């Protein structure tokens, strides 16, 4: 695997040798002083250029960075002329395990680029035209305190969509239940946990993408409960995970509400919890005959 020094040398050498590239910026985890360093960190690089069209007409120029395992070009389109594209990204994973996320931006957009992210730093400025930037900081990514409306909406969404999970489990529509648990209910739980972490740290930290640093800020008991909300495909285990999620959300939401003097809707919580318990206890013998016939045919 090429070293960090070798990668930076290559990135800057490519820029230095191409007159169209006037400046090089970087952001992301490699500029964040609070992120642990490891071999899987991307190189989030921006080339600020004078001629986007010529660079996008033939993509072979990026081969200089090395042999690739895979590439994505999310901005590629057949419907827009290259001379009208204002930003273009090459996401490249190389055979040696290094990854560069390289974005091209017109040099005229340098001020907008520098204002987008407080983790931005300038690696090369050929014309001394880039604005002066403060030291990189992840303050833009810190957990933000909720308003009361945001708090109430989070609670309402959590309890509302939980009823969909119960319905899906009763119908034995496991994928339906999983989707509502993971894509709608879980984000509300993680949001509530992030607010707790914000309170405990005076809103001075980031929990990272997908909450990947949450473990460092939760108690051991909370962390174990959170892991228990990730079930396998067994019906009973999914029910148990859902109720674990209820308990963790409830205690965390009450903590957040108490800190901000918000009102927690106990009646909404209780009614939904009672309803979900009721649906669980209905039993599959209450399914209608047509559904039972489908089940029997599928299992024969």
C-alpha positions, -999 to 999 in steps of 0.1 A, spaced: 0 0 0 14 34 -9 21 56 21 4 88 29 35 107 19 35 89 -15 -2 96 -21 2 133 -13 32 136 -35 13 120 -64 -18 142 -59 3 174 -58 26 163 -86 -4 157 -110 -17 192 -101 17 208 -105 22 193 -139 -12 204 -153 -16 240 -161 -54 237 -159 -52 228 -122 -46 261 -103 -52 250 -67 -57 219 -46 -79 216 -15 -87 188 9 -114 182 35 -128 152 53 -114 129 79 -77 136 70 -81 172 80 -101 165 111 -79 166 142 -105 147 162 -106 116 139 -84 86 146 -60 80 118 -61 46 99 -53 31 65 -89 33 53 -92 70 54 -101 86 20 -82 114 4 -110 139 -2 -93 161 -27 -105 191 -48 -88 203 -79 -98 239 -87 -94 242 -125 -96 266 -154 -110 242 -180 -135 217 -168 -146 207 -203 -112 195 -215 -107 174 -184 -141 158 -187 -139 151 -225 -114 123 -219 -113 106 -185 -81 87 -192 -60 114 -174 -70 100 -140 -52 67 -148 -20 83 -135 -33 78 -99 -30 40 -102 -48 8 -111 -83 8 -98 -105 -18 -83 -136 2 -90 -146 38 -98 -178 58 -95 -186 90 -114 -218 101 -98 -220 134 -118 -216 117 -152 -246 123 -175 -254 119 -211 -279 148 -210 -257 177 -201 -228 191 -221 -194 189 -204 -189 226 -207 -219 233 -185 -210 209 -156 -199 229 -126 -187 201 -104 -175 166 -112 -164 138 -88 -142 107 -94 -145 82 -66 -116 59 -70 -106 28 -50 -72 15 -60 -56 -20 -61 -33 -11 -32 -63 -2 -10 -59 36 -11 -90 57 -21 -92 92 -36 -124 111 -38 -114 137 -64 -137 166 -72 -132 191 -100 -145 226 -94 -140 257 -116 -115 281 -101 -141 308 -103 -160 290 -76 -131 290 -51 -148 313 -26 -180 292 -25 -159 260 -21 -139 274 8 -171 284 26 -187 250 23 -168 231 50 -149 241 80 -126 211 75 -112 225 43 -75 232 39 -55 243 9 -26 221 -2 -15 240 -33 -22 276 -46 -3 283 -78 -16 319 -82 -20 329 -45 -57 335 -53 -73 312 -27 -88 329 4 -70 325 37 -86 298 59 -85 291 96 -73 258 109 -96 229 100 -123 222 126 -153 198 127 -176 223 143 -200 221 114 -206 185 123 -212 189 160 -245 177 173 -269 206 174 -294 212 202 -330 204 192 -359 228 192 -390 216 210 -407 211 176 -378 189 164 -379 169 196 -417 164 195 -416 155 158 -388 129 165 -409 113 192 -440 113 171 -423 97 141 -407 71 163 -440 60 179 -461 64 147 -439 42 125 -435 16 152 -471 5 145 -461 -3 110 -434 -27 123 -460 -45 144 -484 -48 115 -456 -62 93 -446 -87 119 -482 -99 124 -485 -104 87 -452 -121 86 -440 -95 61 -405 -95 75 -389 -73 49 -416 -47 53 -411 -48 91 -373 -46 88 -374 -16 64 -397 4 87 -375 -5 117 -342 4 101 -351 32 77 -376 52 98 -377 42 135 -340 36 140 -329 70 127 -352 86 153 -336 66 180 -301 75 168 -311 112 166 -324 111 202 -292 94 214 -272 121 196 -290 148 215 -282 130 248 -245 129 238 -248 166 228 -261 174 263 -234 154 280 -206 171 259 -221 206 258 -227 201 221 -190 202 213 -185 169 195 -196 150 164 -208 114 166 -196 108 130 -213 95 99 -240 69 108 -233 76 145 -201 56 142 -186 72 173 -216 68 195 -200 39 215 -175 63 229 -202 85 245 -228 60 257 -227 40 289 -219 3 286 -256 -5 294 -269 19 267 -245 5 241 -255 -31 248 -292 -21 246 -286 -4 213 -269 -34 199 -298 -55 210 -321 -35 187 -304 -51 157 -322 -84 152 -318 -114 130 -347 -127 108 -364 -146 137 -399 -132 144 -395 -134 182 -361 -117 181 -375 -89 160 -403 -83 185 -378 -84 214 -356 -59 195 -385 -36 189 -393 -35 226 -357 -30 235 -358 0 211 -389 13 230 -371 12 263 -340 29 251 -359 56 232 -382 62 261 -354 67 287 -333 88 264 -362 110 253 -371 117 289 -335 126 296 -334 151 267 -368 165 276 -358 170 312 -326 189 301 -345 213 278 -377 215 298 -396 200 269 -428 180 274 -426 143 267 -459 128 254 -463 99 279 -498 91 267 -486 87 231 -458 64 243 -482 43 264 -509 40 238 -485 28 211 -467 5 234 -500 -11 245 -511 -14 209 -479 -31 198 -481 -56 227 -517 -62 217 -508 -69 181 -480 -92 192 -505 -112 213 -531 -115 186 -515 -146 174 -514 -159 138 -545 -179 144 -564 -147 139 -553 -143 103 -580 -144 77 -586 -177 59 -573 -164 25 -540 -154 41 -537 -187 58 -543 -205 25 -514 -185 9 -492 -193 39 -500 -230 36 -494 -230 -2 -460 -213 3 -450 -238 29 -461 -269 10 
